[in-house]
Amino acid sequence: MSTKIGETSETLSADEFEDRLRELPPSAKLVAKVLEIDEPLSQSQLAEESLLPDRTVRYALNRLEEENLVISRYSFHDARKQVYSLVE
């Protein structure tokens, strides 16, 4: 079964979430922490809040999406942008 961006076919326990996050680079951990405090956020908002470069935030989001730890959807305020949230 394929998973589209913004959809996840699995529900993770808190322990599973932490185990997957533990294996990721520090930038992905920081982005996840920012999303834990304030979500949903766009890529540019994440860069501003985390003080990371745009390119690093993009890499971190890609890694988080690969591990199904974050979901994305189009913004209601600006359909050209995607906003990101942690999976529940």
HTML snippet that shows the backbone in 3Dmol.js (N, CA, C, O; Angstrom):
<script src="https://3Dmol.org/build/3Dmol-min.js"></script>
<div id="view" style="width:600px;height:400px;position:relative"></div>
<script>
const pdb = `
ATOM      1  N   MET A   1       0.839  -1.168   0.000  1.00  0.00           N
ATOM      2  CA  MET A   1       0.000   0.000   0.000  1.00  0.00           C
ATOM      3  C   MET A   1       0.888   1.237   0.000  1.00  0.00           C
ATOM      4  O   MET A   1       1.785   1.344   0.836  1.00  0.00           O
ATOM      5  N   SER A   2       0.662   2.158  -0.904  1.00  0.00           N
ATOM      6  CA  SER A   2       1.467   3.367  -0.983  1.00  0.00           C
ATOM      7  C   SER A   2       0.857   4.451  -0.098  1.00  0.00           C
ATOM      8  O   SER A   2      -0.353   4.488   0.125  1.00  0.00           O
ATOM      9  N   THR A   3       1.712   5.317   0.392  1.00  0.00           N
ATOM     10  CA  THR A   3       1.277   6.405   1.248  1.00  0.00           C
ATOM     11  C   THR A   3       1.564   7.720   0.548  1.00  0.00           C
ATOM     12  O   THR A   3       2.683   7.948   0.088  1.00  0.00           O
ATOM     13  N   LYS A   4       0.569   8.581   0.463  1.00  0.00           N
ATOM     14  CA  LYS A   4       0.746   9.899  -0.135  1.00  0.00           C
ATOM     15  C   LYS A   4       1.262  10.858   0.930  1.00  0.00           C
ATOM     16  O   LYS A   4       1.103  10.618   2.127  1.00  0.00           O
ATOM     17  N   ILE A   5       1.875  11.934   0.485  1.00  0.00           N
ATOM     18  CA  ILE A   5       2.308  12.965   1.418  1.00  0.00           C
ATOM     19  C   ILE A   5       1.069  13.496   2.129  1.00  0.00           C
ATOM     20  O   ILE A   5       0.049  13.789   1.505  1.00  0.00           O
ATOM     21  N   GLY A   6       1.179  13.609   3.425  1.00  0.00           N
ATOM     22  CA  GLY A   6       0.045  14.102   4.197  1.00  0.00           C
ATOM     23  C   GLY A   6      -0.815  12.988   4.750  1.00  0.00           C
ATOM     24  O   GLY A   6      -1.743  13.245   5.517  1.00  0.00           O
ATOM     25  N   GLU A   7      -0.521  11.756   4.375  1.00  0.00           N
ATOM     26  CA  GLU A   7      -1.279  10.622   4.876  1.00  0.00           C
ATOM     27  C   GLU A   7      -0.315   9.635   5.499  1.00  0.00           C
ATOM     28  O   GLU A   7       0.825   9.501   5.055  1.00  0.00           O
ATOM     29  N   THR A   8      -0.771   8.954   6.515  1.00  0.00           N
ATOM     30  CA  THR A   8       0.024   7.893   7.100  1.00  0.00           C
ATOM     31  C   THR A   8      -0.881   6.707   7.363  1.00  0.00           C
ATOM     32  O   THR A   8      -2.028   6.865   7.781  1.00  0.00           O
ATOM     33  N   SER A   9      -0.363   5.533   7.120  1.00  0.00           N
ATOM     34  CA  SER A   9      -1.179   4.331   7.273  1.00  0.00           C
ATOM     35  C   SER A   9      -0.966   3.687   8.625  1.00  0.00           C
ATOM     36  O   SER A   9      -1.538   2.632   8.900  1.00  0.00           O
ATOM     37  N   GLU A  10      -0.152   4.298   9.479  1.00  0.00           N
ATOM     38  CA  GLU A  10       0.127   3.697  10.762  1.00  0.00           C
ATOM     39  C   GLU A  10      -0.029   4.710  11.878  1.00  0.00           C
ATOM     40  O   GLU A  10       0.144   5.912  11.681  1.00  0.00           O
ATOM     41  N   THR A  11      -0.361   4.199  13.054  1.00  0.00           N
ATOM     42  CA  THR A  11      -0.435   5.010  14.243  1.00  0.00           C
ATOM     43  C   THR A  11       0.716   4.599  15.135  1.00  0.00           C
ATOM     44  O   THR A  11       0.920   3.411  15.385  1.00  0.00           O
ATOM     45  N   LEU A  12       1.456   5.557  15.609  1.00  0.00           N
ATOM     46  CA  LEU A  12       2.643   5.268  16.406  1.00  0.00           C
ATOM     47  C   LEU A  12       2.374   5.541  17.876  1.00  0.00           C
ATOM     48  O   LEU A  12       1.699   6.507  18.230  1.00  0.00           O
ATOM     49  N   SER A  13       2.911   4.679  18.724  1.00  0.00           N
ATOM     50  CA  SER A  13       2.881   4.961  20.154  1.00  0.00           C
ATOM     51  C   SER A  13       3.961   5.997  20.437  1.00  0.00           C
ATOM     52  O   SER A  13       4.808   6.268  19.585  1.00  0.00           O
ATOM     53  N   ALA A  14       3.929   6.563  21.614  1.00  0.00           N
ATOM     54  CA  ALA A  14       4.933   7.557  21.984  1.00  0.00           C
ATOM     55  C   ALA A  14       6.331   6.940  21.962  1.00  0.00           C
ATOM     56  O   ALA A  14       7.289   7.594  21.549  1.00  0.00           O
ATOM     57  N   ASP A  15       6.456   5.692  22.399  1.00  0.00           N
ATOM     58  CA  ASP A  15       7.759   5.017  22.400  1.00  0.00           C
ATOM     59  C   ASP A  15       8.268   4.787  20.983  1.00  0.00           C
ATOM     60  O   ASP A  15       9.450   4.990  20.706  1.00  0.00           O
ATOM     61  N   GLU A  16       7.376   4.359  20.079  1.00  0.00           N
ATOM     62  CA  GLU A  16       7.770   4.136  18.684  1.00  0.00           C
ATOM     63  C   GLU A  16       8.204   5.457  18.037  1.00  0.00           C
ATOM     64  O   GLU A  16       9.189   5.508  17.301  1.00  0.00           O
ATOM     65  N   PHE A  17       7.456   6.511  18.325  1.00  0.00           N
ATOM     66  CA  PHE A  17       7.785   7.830  17.793  1.00  0.00           C
ATOM     67  C   PHE A  17       9.185   8.231  18.249  1.00  0.00           C
ATOM     68  O   PHE A  17      10.006   8.655  17.435  1.00  0.00           O
ATOM     69  N   GLU A  18       9.460   8.098  19.546  1.00  0.00           N
ATOM     70  CA  GLU A  18      10.765   8.466  20.099  1.00  0.00           C
ATOM     71  C   GLU A  18      11.887   7.599  19.537  1.00  0.00           C
ATOM     72  O   GLU A  18      12.980   8.101  19.276  1.00  0.00           O
ATOM     73  N   ASP A  19      11.632   6.301  19.346  1.00  0.00           N
ATOM     74  CA  ASP A  19      12.652   5.409  18.782  1.00  0.00           C
ATOM     75  C   ASP A  19      13.029   5.827  17.367  1.00  0.00           C
ATOM     76  O   ASP A  19      14.210   5.854  17.019  1.00  0.00           O
ATOM     77  N   ARG A  20      12.032   6.154  16.554  1.00  0.00           N
ATOM     78  CA  ARG A  20      12.312   6.599  15.181  1.00  0.00           C
ATOM     79  C   ARG A  20      13.035   7.941  15.170  1.00  0.00           C
ATOM     80  O   ARG A  20      13.967   8.153  14.394  1.00  0.00           O
ATOM     81  N   LEU A  21      12.595   8.841  16.040  1.00  0.00           N
ATOM     82  CA  LEU A  21      13.201  10.165  16.105  1.00  0.00           C
ATOM     83  C   LEU A  21      14.651  10.086  16.580  1.00  0.00           C
ATOM     84  O   LEU A  21      15.496  10.852  16.119  1.00  0.00           O
ATOM     85  N   ARG A  22      14.936   9.183  17.481  1.00  0.00           N
ATOM     86  CA  ARG A  22      16.279   9.039  18.044  1.00  0.00           C
ATOM     87  C   ARG A  22      17.323   8.758  16.963  1.00  0.00           C
ATOM     88  O   ARG A  22      18.478   9.159  17.103  1.00  0.00           O
ATOM     89  N   GLU A  23      16.932   8.080  15.901  1.00  0.00           N
ATOM     90  CA  GLU A  23      17.858   7.696  14.829  1.00  0.00           C
ATOM     91  C   GLU A  23      18.103   8.806  13.810  1.00  0.00           C
ATOM     92  O   GLU A  23      18.954   8.663  12.932  1.00  0.00           O
ATOM     93  N   LEU A  24      17.374   9.899  13.916  1.00  0.00           N
ATOM     94  CA  LEU A  24      17.464  10.982  12.932  1.00  0.00           C
ATOM     95  C   LEU A  24      18.516  12.016  13.334  1.00  0.00           C
ATOM     96  O   LEU A  24      18.928  12.068  14.493  1.00  0.00           O
ATOM     97  N   PRO A  25      18.950  12.840  12.374  1.00  0.00           N
ATOM     98  CA  PRO A  25      19.946  13.871  12.668  1.00  0.00           C
ATOM     99  C   PRO A  25      19.396  14.949  13.612  1.00  0.00           C
ATOM    100  O   PRO A  25      18.181  15.094  13.752  1.00  0.00           O
ATOM    101  N   PRO A  26      20.288  15.696  14.254  1.00  0.00           N
ATOM    102  CA  PRO A  26      19.864  16.744  15.192  1.00  0.00           C
ATOM    103  C   PRO A  26      18.905  17.767  14.583  1.00  0.00           C
ATOM    104  O   PRO A  26      18.005  18.248  15.271  1.00  0.00           O
ATOM    105  N   SER A  27      19.083  18.102  13.321  1.00  0.00           N
ATOM    106  CA  SER A  27      18.184  19.086  12.705  1.00  0.00           C
ATOM    107  C   SER A  27      16.749  18.576  12.678  1.00  0.00           C
ATOM    108  O   SER A  27      15.816  19.346  12.908  1.00  0.00           O
ATOM    109  N   ALA A  28      16.560  17.293  12.400  1.00  0.00           N
ATOM    110  CA  ALA A  28      15.217  16.713  12.377  1.00  0.00           C
ATOM    111  C   ALA A  28      14.617  16.698  13.784  1.00  0.00           C
ATOM    112  O   ALA A  28      13.419  16.921  13.958  1.00  0.00           O
ATOM    113  N   LYS A  29      15.449  16.435  14.773  1.00  0.00           N
ATOM    114  CA  LYS A  29      14.981  16.453  16.169  1.00  0.00           C
ATOM    115  C   LYS A  29      14.531  17.853  16.573  1.00  0.00           C
ATOM    116  O   LYS A  29      13.509  18.018  17.238  1.00  0.00           O
ATOM    117  N   LEU A  30      15.304  18.859  16.163  1.00  0.00           N
ATOM    118  CA  LEU A  30      14.944  20.240  16.481  1.00  0.00           C
ATOM    119  C   LEU A  30      13.643  20.638  15.792  1.00  0.00           C
ATOM    120  O   LEU A  30      12.779  21.255  16.415  1.00  0.00           O
ATOM    121  N   VAL A  31      13.496  20.295  14.528  1.00  0.00           N
ATOM    122  CA  VAL A  31      12.260  20.616  13.800  1.00  0.00           C
ATOM    123  C   VAL A  31      11.072  19.927  14.463  1.00  0.00           C
ATOM    124  O   VAL A  31      10.009  20.531  14.604  1.00  0.00           O
ATOM    125  N   ALA A  32      11.237  18.672  14.870  1.00  0.00           N
ATOM    126  CA  ALA A  32      10.158  17.951  15.555  1.00  0.00           C
ATOM    127  C   ALA A  32       9.800  18.639  16.869  1.00  0.00           C
ATOM    128  O   ALA A  32       8.622  18.731  17.214  1.00  0.00           O
ATOM    129  N   LYS A  33      10.789  19.116  17.597  1.00  0.00           N
ATOM    130  CA  LYS A  33      10.542  19.798  18.871  1.00  0.00           C
ATOM    131  C   LYS A  33       9.783  21.102  18.646  1.00  0.00           C
ATOM    132  O   LYS A  33       8.865  21.430  19.399  1.00  0.00           O
ATOM    133  N   VAL A  34      10.170  21.848  17.606  1.00  0.00           N
ATOM    134  CA  VAL A  34       9.455  23.088  17.285  1.00  0.00           C
ATOM    135  C   VAL A  34       8.007  22.777  16.936  1.00  0.00           C
ATOM    136  O   VAL A  34       7.103  23.493  17.365  1.00  0.00           O
ATOM    137  N   LEU A  35       7.775  21.720  16.165  1.00  0.00           N
ATOM    138  CA  LEU A  35       6.411  21.334  15.797  1.00  0.00           C
ATOM    139  C   LEU A  35       5.624  20.854  17.014  1.00  0.00           C
ATOM    140  O   LEU A  35       4.408  21.037  17.081  1.00  0.00           O
ATOM    141  N   GLU A  36       6.307  20.247  17.966  1.00  0.00           N
ATOM    142  CA  GLU A  36       5.647  19.792  19.193  1.00  0.00           C
ATOM    143  C   GLU A  36       5.095  20.983  19.970  1.00  0.00           C
ATOM    144  O   GLU A  36       4.030  20.894  20.582  1.00  0.00           O
ATOM    145  N   ILE A  37       5.819  22.090  19.941  1.00  0.00           N
ATOM    146  CA  ILE A  37       5.423  23.282  20.687  1.00  0.00           C
ATOM    147  C   ILE A  37       4.377  24.095  19.935  1.00  0.00           C
ATOM    148  O   ILE A  37       3.441  24.616  20.541  1.00  0.00           O
ATOM    149  N   ASP A  38       4.533  24.205  18.616  1.00  0.00           N
ATOM    150  CA  ASP A  38       3.661  25.079  17.820  1.00  0.00           C
ATOM    151  C   ASP A  38       3.453  24.467  16.448  1.00  0.00           C
ATOM    152  O   ASP A  38       4.380  24.435  15.638  1.00  0.00           O
ATOM    153  N   GLU A  39       2.269  23.988  16.177  1.00  0.00           N
ATOM    154  CA  GLU A  39       1.973  23.416  14.861  1.00  0.00           C
ATOM    155  C   GLU A  39       0.584  23.811  14.436  1.00  0.00           C
ATOM    156  O   GLU A  39      -0.216  24.161  15.303  1.00  0.00           O
ATOM    157  N   PRO A  40       0.244  23.782  13.199  1.00  0.00           N
ATOM    158  CA  PRO A  40       1.088  23.503  12.038  1.00  0.00           C
ATOM    159  C   PRO A  40       1.906  24.732  11.655  1.00  0.00           C
ATOM    160  O   PRO A  40       1.513  25.871  11.907  1.00  0.00           O
ATOM    161  N   LEU A  41       3.053  24.466  11.042  1.00  0.00           N
ATOM    162  CA  LEU A  41       3.944  25.539  10.591  1.00  0.00           C
ATOM    163  C   LEU A  41       4.414  25.256   9.169  1.00  0.00           C
ATOM    164  O   LEU A  41       4.559  24.101   8.768  1.00  0.00           O
ATOM    165  N   SER A  42       4.648  26.317   8.422  1.00  0.00           N
ATOM    166  CA  SER A  42       5.212  26.190   7.075  1.00  0.00           C
ATOM    167  C   SER A  42       6.723  26.000   7.186  1.00  0.00           C
ATOM    168  O   SER A  42       7.300  26.148   8.263  1.00  0.00           O
ATOM    169  N   GLN A  43       7.342  25.677   6.085  1.00  0.00           N
ATOM    170  CA  GLN A  43       8.797  25.503   6.064  1.00  0.00           C
ATOM    171  C   GLN A  43       9.500  26.800   6.475  1.00  0.00           C
ATOM    172  O   GLN A  43      10.458  26.767   7.246  1.00  0.00           O
ATOM    173  N   SER A  44       9.035  27.923   5.971  1.00  0.00           N
ATOM    174  CA  SER A  44       9.678  29.194   6.321  1.00  0.00           C
ATOM    175  C   SER A  44       9.466  29.537   7.794  1.00  0.00           C
ATOM    176  O   SER A  44      10.363  30.088   8.432  1.00  0.00           O
ATOM    177  N   GLN A  45       8.303  29.222   8.335  1.00  0.00           N
ATOM    178  CA  GLN A  45       8.063  29.451   9.764  1.00  0.00           C
ATOM    179  C   GLN A  45       8.953  28.549  10.616  1.00  0.00           C
ATOM    180  O   GLN A  45       9.458  28.969  11.657  1.00  0.00           O
ATOM    181  N   LEU A  46       9.141  27.312  10.169  1.00  0.00           N
ATOM    182  CA  LEU A  46      10.028  26.394  10.889  1.00  0.00           C
ATOM    183  C   LEU A  46      11.466  26.910  10.875  1.00  0.00           C
ATOM    184  O   LEU A  46      12.164  26.830  11.886  1.00  0.00           O
ATOM    185  N   ALA A  47      11.905  27.432   9.752  1.00  0.00           N
ATOM    186  CA  ALA A  47      13.254  27.986   9.661  1.00  0.00           C
ATOM    187  C   ALA A  47      13.407  29.174  10.606  1.00  0.00           C
ATOM    188  O   ALA A  47      14.434  29.320  11.268  1.00  0.00           O
ATOM    189  N   GLU A  48      12.399  30.005  10.662  1.00  0.00           N
ATOM    190  CA  GLU A  48      12.441  31.173  11.537  1.00  0.00           C
ATOM    191  C   GLU A  48      12.455  30.762  13.015  1.00  0.00           C
ATOM    192  O   GLU A  48      13.234  31.298  13.803  1.00  0.00           O
ATOM    193  N   GLU A  49      11.604  29.824  13.383  1.00  0.00           N
ATOM    194  CA  GLU A  49      11.499  29.394  14.780  1.00  0.00           C
ATOM    195  C   GLU A  49      12.716  28.590  15.243  1.00  0.00           C
ATOM    196  O   GLU A  49      13.143  28.716  16.391  1.00  0.00           O
ATOM    197  N   SER A  50      13.270  27.774  14.363  1.00  0.00           N
ATOM    198  CA  SER A  50      14.389  26.899  14.741  1.00  0.00           C
ATOM    199  C   SER A  50      15.748  27.563  14.552  1.00  0.00           C
ATOM    200  O   SER A  50      16.757  27.067  15.052  1.00  0.00           O
ATOM    201  N   LEU A  51      15.778  28.689  13.830  1.00  0.00           N
ATOM    202  CA  LEU A  51      17.015  29.389  13.473  1.00  0.00           C
ATOM    203  C   LEU A  51      17.916  28.546  12.572  1.00  0.00           C
ATOM    204  O   LEU A  51      19.127  28.762  12.529  1.00  0.00           O
ATOM    205  N   LEU A  52      17.334  27.594  11.859  1.00  0.00           N
ATOM    206  CA  LEU A  52      18.062  26.762  10.906  1.00  0.00           C
ATOM    207  C   LEU A  52      17.894  27.333   9.499  1.00  0.00           C
ATOM    208  O   LEU A  52      16.880  27.972   9.216  1.00  0.00           O
ATOM    209  N   PRO A  53      18.869  27.115   8.613  1.00  0.00           N
ATOM    210  CA  PRO A  53      18.715  27.541   7.217  1.00  0.00           C
ATOM    211  C   PRO A  53      17.565  26.782   6.528  1.00  0.00           C
ATOM    212  O   PRO A  53      17.242  25.655   6.903  1.00  0.00           O
ATOM    213  N   ASP A  54      16.960  27.416   5.524  1.00  0.00           N
ATOM    214  CA  ASP A  54      15.853  26.791   4.785  1.00  0.00           C
ATOM    215  C   ASP A  54      16.223  25.404   4.276  1.00  0.00           C
ATOM    216  O   ASP A  54      15.441  24.460   4.381  1.00  0.00           O
ATOM    217  N   ARG A  55      17.421  25.297   3.729  1.00  0.00           N
ATOM    218  CA  ARG A  55      17.866  24.021   3.158  1.00  0.00           C
ATOM    219  C   ARG A  55      17.919  22.917   4.230  1.00  0.00           C
ATOM    220  O   ARG A  55      17.548  21.774   3.963  1.00  0.00           O
ATOM    221  N   THR A  56      18.372  23.258   5.422  1.00  0.00           N
ATOM    222  CA  THR A  56      18.459  22.294   6.516  1.00  0.00           C
ATOM    223  C   THR A  56      17.066  21.892   6.982  1.00  0.00           C
ATOM    224  O   THR A  56      16.826  20.722   7.283  1.00  0.00           O
ATOM    225  N   VAL A  57      16.155  22.843   7.042  1.00  0.00           N
ATOM    226  CA  VAL A  57      14.775  22.541   7.430  1.00  0.00           C
ATOM    227  C   VAL A  57      14.141  21.622   6.395  1.00  0.00           C
ATOM    228  O   VAL A  57      13.442  20.675   6.755  1.00  0.00           O
ATOM    229  N   ARG A  58      14.378  21.889   5.120  1.00  0.00           N
ATOM    230  CA  ARG A  58      13.836  21.037   4.056  1.00  0.00           C
ATOM    231  C   ARG A  58      14.360  19.612   4.199  1.00  0.00           C
ATOM    232  O   ARG A  58      13.595  18.655   4.078  1.00  0.00           O
ATOM    233  N   TYR A  59      15.656  19.466   4.454  1.00  0.00           N
ATOM    234  CA  TYR A  59      16.255  18.144   4.657  1.00  0.00           C
ATOM    235  C   TYR A  59      15.628  17.453   5.879  1.00  0.00           C
ATOM    236  O   TYR A  59      15.279  16.274   5.820  1.00  0.00           O
ATOM    237  N   ALA A  60      15.491  18.192   6.978  1.00  0.00           N
ATOM    238  CA  ALA A  60      14.912  17.624   8.199  1.00  0.00           C
ATOM    239  C   ALA A  60      13.470  17.161   7.957  1.00  0.00           C
ATOM    240  O   ALA A  60      13.078  16.084   8.407  1.00  0.00           O
ATOM    241  N   LEU A  61      12.693  17.967   7.253  1.00  0.00           N
ATOM    242  CA  LEU A  61      11.303  17.586   6.962  1.00  0.00           C
ATOM    243  C   LEU A  61      11.245  16.341   6.082  1.00  0.00           C
ATOM    244  O   LEU A  61      10.399  15.471   6.289  1.00  0.00           O
ATOM    245  N   ASN A  62      12.135  16.257   5.110  1.00  0.00           N
ATOM    246  CA  ASN A  62      12.181  15.057   4.258  1.00  0.00           C
ATOM    247  C   ASN A  62      12.483  13.820   5.087  1.00  0.00           C
ATOM    248  O   ASN A  62      11.848  12.782   4.902  1.00  0.00           O
ATOM    249  N   ARG A  63      13.439  13.916   5.996  1.00  0.00           N
ATOM    250  CA  ARG A  63      13.781  12.780   6.860  1.00  0.00           C
ATOM    251  C   ARG A  63      12.613  12.412   7.777  1.00  0.00           C
ATOM    252  O   ARG A  63      12.328  11.230   7.973  1.00  0.00           O
ATOM    253  N   LEU A  64      11.943  13.411   8.333  1.00  0.00           N
ATOM    254  CA  LEU A  64      10.787  13.152   9.199  1.00  0.00           C
ATOM    255  C   LEU A  64       9.641  12.511   8.408  1.00  0.00           C
ATOM    256  O   LEU A  64       8.955  11.627   8.922  1.00  0.00           O
ATOM    257  N   GLU A  65       9.432  12.948   7.174  1.00  0.00           N
ATOM    258  CA  GLU A  65       8.387  12.348   6.333  1.00  0.00           C
ATOM    259  C   GLU A  65       8.729  10.909   5.968  1.00  0.00           C
ATOM    260  O   GLU A  65       7.843  10.055   5.938  1.00  0.00           O
ATOM    261  N   GLU A  66       9.998  10.629   5.690  1.00  0.00           N
ATOM    262  CA  GLU A  66      10.423   9.257   5.374  1.00  0.00           C
ATOM    263  C   GLU A  66      10.113   8.306   6.519  1.00  0.00           C
ATOM    264  O   GLU A  66       9.786   7.141   6.292  1.00  0.00           O
ATOM    265  N   GLU A  67      10.213   8.791   7.728  1.00  0.00           N
ATOM    266  CA  GLU A  67       9.948   7.970   8.916  1.00  0.00           C
ATOM    267  C   GLU A  67       8.487   8.054   9.367  1.00  0.00           C
ATOM    268  O   GLU A  67       8.123   7.507  10.408  1.00  0.00           O
ATOM    269  N   ASN A  68       7.660   8.737   8.586  1.00  0.00           N
ATOM    270  CA  ASN A  68       6.239   8.915   8.910  1.00  0.00           C
ATOM    271  C   ASN A  68       6.029   9.540  10.279  1.00  0.00           C
ATOM    272  O   ASN A  68       5.153   9.121  11.036  1.00  0.00           O
ATOM    273  N   LEU A  69       6.841  10.548  10.591  1.00  0.00           N
ATOM    274  CA  LEU A  69       6.725  11.247  11.862  1.00  0.00           C
ATOM    275  C   LEU A  69       6.055  12.608  11.713  1.00  0.00           C
ATOM    276  O   LEU A  69       5.650  13.223  12.699  1.00  0.00           O
ATOM    277  N   VAL A  70       5.945  13.068  10.478  1.00  0.00           N
ATOM    278  CA  VAL A  70       5.335  14.364  10.212  1.00  0.00           C
ATOM    279  C   VAL A  70       4.414  14.221   9.004  1.00  0.00           C
ATOM    280  O   VAL A  70       4.667  13.420   8.104  1.00  0.00           O
ATOM    281  N   ILE A  71       3.354  15.004   9.002  1.00  0.00           N
ATOM    282  CA  ILE A  71       2.444  15.029   7.855  1.00  0.00           C
ATOM    283  C   ILE A  71       2.391  16.447   7.307  1.00  0.00           C
ATOM    284  O   ILE A  71       2.623  17.415   8.031  1.00  0.00           O
ATOM    285  N   SER A  72       2.088  16.556   6.045  1.00  0.00           N
ATOM    286  CA  SER A  72       1.970  17.875   5.425  1.00  0.00           C
ATOM    287  C   SER A  72       0.620  17.991   4.751  1.00  0.00           C
ATOM    288  O   SER A  72       0.035  17.005   4.303  1.00  0.00           O
ATOM    289  N   ARG A  73       0.146  19.214   4.692  1.00  0.00           N
ATOM    290  CA  ARG A  73      -1.094  19.522   3.982  1.00  0.00           C
ATOM    291  C   ARG A  73      -0.976  20.949   3.467  1.00  0.00           C
ATOM    292  O   ARG A  73      -0.121  21.709   3.921  1.00  0.00           O
ATOM    293  N   TYR A  74      -1.817  21.304   2.540  1.00  0.00           N
ATOM    294  CA  TYR A  74      -1.785  22.656   2.000  1.00  0.00           C
ATOM    295  C   TYR A  74      -2.390  23.624   3.009  1.00  0.00           C
ATOM    296  O   TYR A  74      -3.356  23.302   3.701  1.00  0.00           O
ATOM    297  N   SER A  75      -1.809  24.802   3.078  1.00  0.00           N
ATOM    298  CA  SER A  75      -2.259  25.837   4.006  1.00  0.00           C
ATOM    299  C   SER A  75      -3.617  26.374   3.588  1.00  0.00           C
ATOM    300  O   SER A  75      -3.891  26.546   2.400  1.00  0.00           O
ATOM    301  N   PHE A  76      -4.457  26.636   4.570  1.00  0.00           N
ATOM    302  CA  PHE A  76      -5.756  27.250   4.295  1.00  0.00           C
ATOM    303  C   PHE A  76      -5.589  28.728   3.941  1.00  0.00           C
ATOM    304  O   PHE A  76      -6.414  29.297   3.226  1.00  0.00           O
ATOM    305  N   HIS A  77      -4.522  29.344   4.443  1.00  0.00           N
ATOM    306  CA  HIS A  77      -4.284  30.769   4.209  1.00  0.00           C
ATOM    307  C   HIS A  77      -3.602  31.032   2.875  1.00  0.00           C
ATOM    308  O   HIS A  77      -3.815  32.078   2.261  1.00  0.00           O
ATOM    309  N   ASP A  78      -2.779  30.083   2.422  1.00  0.00           N
ATOM    310  CA  ASP A  78      -2.048  30.239   1.167  1.00  0.00           C
ATOM    311  C   ASP A  78      -1.864  28.859   0.548  1.00  0.00           C
ATOM    312  O   ASP A  78      -0.988  28.100   0.963  1.00  0.00           O
ATOM    313  N   ALA A  79      -2.679  28.539  -0.432  1.00  0.00           N
ATOM    314  CA  ALA A  79      -2.681  27.196  -1.025  1.00  0.00           C
ATOM    315  C   ALA A  79      -1.373  26.852  -1.738  1.00  0.00           C
ATOM    316  O   ALA A  79      -1.168  25.702  -2.126  1.00  0.00           O
ATOM    317  N   ARG A  80      -0.490  27.833  -1.915  1.00  0.00           N
ATOM    318  CA  ARG A  80       0.810  27.554  -2.524  1.00  0.00           C
ATOM    319  C   ARG A  80       1.783  26.949  -1.528  1.00  0.00           C
ATOM    320  O   ARG A  80       2.795  26.367  -1.920  1.00  0.00           O
ATOM    321  N   LYS A  81       1.487  27.079  -0.252  1.00  0.00           N
ATOM    322  CA  LYS A  81       2.382  26.603   0.797  1.00  0.00           C
ATOM    323  C   LYS A  81       1.829  25.351   1.467  1.00  0.00           C
ATOM    324  O   LYS A  81       0.619  25.135   1.539  1.00  0.00           O
ATOM    325  N   GLN A  82       2.752  24.541   1.951  1.00  0.00           N
ATOM    326  CA  GLN A  82       2.369  23.399   2.765  1.00  0.00           C
ATOM    327  C   GLN A  82       2.697  23.712   4.214  1.00  0.00           C
ATOM    328  O   GLN A  82       3.654  24.428   4.509  1.00  0.00           O
ATOM    329  N   VAL A  83       1.889  23.167   5.113  1.00  0.00           N
ATOM    330  CA  VAL A  83       2.163  23.287   6.541  1.00  0.00           C
ATOM    331  C   VAL A  83       2.377  21.881   7.083  1.00  0.00           C
ATOM    332  O   VAL A  83       1.832  20.909   6.561  1.00  0.00           O
ATOM    333  N   TYR A  84       3.174  21.789   8.130  1.00  0.00           N
ATOM    334  CA  TYR A  84       3.603  20.505   8.669  1.00  0.00           C
ATOM    335  C   TYR A  84       3.159  20.354  10.113  1.00  0.00           C
ATOM    336  O   TYR A  84       3.138  21.314  10.883  1.00  0.00           O
ATOM    337  N   SER A  85       2.804  19.115  10.462  1.00  0.00           N
ATOM    338  CA  SER A  85       2.402  18.754  11.818  1.00  0.00           C
ATOM    339  C   SER A  85       2.986  17.395  12.142  1.00  0.00           C
ATOM    340  O   SER A  85       3.274  16.604  11.244  1.00  0.00           O
ATOM    341  N   LEU A  86       3.159  17.127  13.420  1.00  0.00           N
ATOM    342  CA  LEU A  86       3.592  15.791  13.841  1.00  0.00           C
ATOM    343  C   LEU A  86       2.425  14.818  13.731  1.00  0.00           C
ATOM    344  O   LEU A  86       1.267  15.212  13.872  1.00  0.00           O
ATOM    345  N   VAL A  87       2.730  13.547  13.480  1.00  0.00           N
ATOM    346  CA  VAL A  87       1.676  12.539  13.462  1.00  0.00           C
ATOM    347  C   VAL A  87       1.157  12.347  14.878  1.00  0.00           C
ATOM    348  O   VAL A  87       1.873  12.582  15.852  1.00  0.00           O
ATOM    349  N   GLU A  88      -0.079  11.923  14.981  1.00  0.00           N
ATOM    350  CA  GLU A  88      -0.662  11.719  16.303  1.00  0.00           C
ATOM    351  C   GLU A  88      -0.658  10.276  16.681  1.00  0.00           C
ATOM    352  O   GLU A  88      -1.114   9.921  17.768  1.00  0.00           O
TER     353      GLU A  88
END
`;
const viewer = $3Dmol.createViewer("view");
viewer.addModel(pdb, "pdb");
viewer.setStyle({}, {cartoon: {color: "spectrum"}});
viewer.zoomTo();
viewer.render();
</script>
